């Protein structure tokens, strides 16, 4: 039985998040990052819990106190969809955006936005769809039809745990002489706090695990007699991390039989974020007797530029241990290390088309190599403040920034044979940057 749920937009509100840093990141804004729109859904309300069902199809927006995708459940996203919780949003199953079919009127794959004013936990899979793709179509039949953009995915919550896999959608391949689509981007707004939600074992398992992937760019379409230039590859989708505008609670731990002083715990590692490659440029069309010049090769798409996920925050120690007396305050936990980020490889330039002969026509110029994507490791997590006590607890140290590894440039396309032409320009490798260190926590105060 197919369940189709369409959520109706009833109201709108503006959310200002300071997006100056987002605009500069290659591929994110171009990948159709979803707008932050608020709405009341047909089913569910701010005071309710919505549990999505197996093979349910979603489009539009749902808002409720709690929204869940249970384990073993696969939910299909057929159009731009926003899931918004005022308290808790959990994806233990699979939330999958549809690839764009050739018969669809839309070109770009649907975007997914997950928002929570409290906690957002992903233990399952969130995967974007591929933009419209013409790889299986005769290039002549799809002449100058560009590939569609892949799904962009936005995650927004003060406490954000990605214990599963989050993958943006890939761009579609272009038709004859057309560009490939851009890969979908990731927009991560929030940080991870270890005070609740995930177990220590789950958080410790994040080290070295790839939990985030952007979408790869689609390849360009080959040149045609009527359109000799090969299509350029699409850029790989970018990724950025931003702190959430809402503060994260610094509630002290609840300990029934404390060992004094009870110190806070250090933040846990974050999963790696991998930017995907730019699409390859296509080869130019070979010259003919009636059109002797070879077509230029398409340029390779830029590899994804990415910023890793911020490290998790340390937790607070126990105030005035034992509780209610003038005992020592626990030290705040240190911030966790920022996540590793890897930029995407640039796409290869297409080869220029051959001239009709050495005495007739010019060979096509090769396409330029796509640049590698820049990568900045995630910001280190903030240290927790020291607890109240006599003496007060010390604040935790900020976590170290995560490593960033820029992507390699693609290969330039070769010139066509006979009759001049030249190779495409070489690409530039992406820049590698370590993320900034987190802030240290303040020392605690004395007990009253």
Phi, psi and omega in degrees: 000127179270127178251119180248123180241121177245121182267139187259131178282121182247335179209162182228150172215151180269140176237119180261123185236006180065075191262018182301323181286335182290320187298330184281350184273125184296132169094341185281303179296325179289348182262019174070046177302131186297144175287149178275091181246139178260147178202156171260129185276162175299313176252141182091151176212177184300333182263013188242176173241129179247123177248116182283152189253160182297133180064019173289141177254133185241146166201140183103210187227139172234139178228131178205172177295315179229134175233130183229141164246101187293160175301140180084355181261135175248121180248132184258131177257116185255348176205172182311129187225138175238125170252121186231127178241142176275347182228307188212132174232123184232129173242097175264339176264222182235133175240108193235126176276144182285143167293151179279122179281153180298335180274351180291147176284335179277157179254322184268145180288154182292145179267153180237130175236127177242120183230142173214139174279353178241264184241143175232118182237128175243114173251349181255229185230130169240115187228131178278164179263163178275140173295167183306133190233132183250020182299328184266007183253144175304128183307325179294323181287339180243033183302130176062022175263111184286148175293152181275159177286147175281165180297136169265148180234129178244132175239130184216116178191149174297320176246112188234116180244114172256096177259002180243226182226133179234118185231122173286166184275154179273153174285151179278155177284144181281158172282188184307122178071009185249159182282151171284158180281155177286146174287154178288148181258167175244133179235110187247116183239102181147174178221168182258134177238139187265014184285337182198170172097294184255149177283162178298324180294319179296317182289322180295333182284358183285337186300120177080000181268135177279111181251346181229135172222135172276175179272144177280154176283150178279155178282150175285161179270149184295152177294154182237166179302318180279342181219080192294334184288135174289149179286148179278153177284151177281154179286146172292147182292140181272175177212138175227155172242140175226147173292150180280143181291339179274140180289153175265135183295142175248049180296136177290157181291155175258114184233124182283319179229081186290147168262117190268138350282151178262110184273157175287166181260149177288152177293152183270162177295162177251152175291156181287153175241126184242121173278141184267171189279155169287155179286157179277142171287152182267160179287147175286161182283139178288145179296154178236175180298323180273339176223082194288342183280137174283146179281152177289148175286154178284152178282146174289146178284155179289140172292158184293134171262132191221156172235128184288165180289142179294150176293158180282154182279149171289163179258160180283152171276181183274134178287140166044056185287131354289152186309133177092352179249186179261038181285181184291148174270143179284150176287148174288147178287150178288152175290149179280163179291148175291157182285152177284142178233139179231123179284157180278155176283143175290151178286156178280143173287146177283155178283147175290151178288152179286145171290157180301319177200171180293340181253358184219112176095163178250141176286155181283148176283141177291153179285151179289147176288142176285141178288150174288153181281143174286153180220129173239127177297160181293151177294141176295150179290154179282144173286148180281152176291152175291153181277161174295149178172175175231092004279165178291157176281151177279150176287149178286154179281151176291146180286158179285149177290148180283159179283149174236136179235110180293152180281154177283151173289155174285184177263140179285150179285149179276152175289155176290163182278149177070143166067050172080214185080170179209162178289158177290166181286146177290152179269170180251134177292150178291156181273139179254125180227137173281141179291159179290155177286144178289166180279144175282153179279153177286153175292152179287173177254173179282152176296152179285000000 
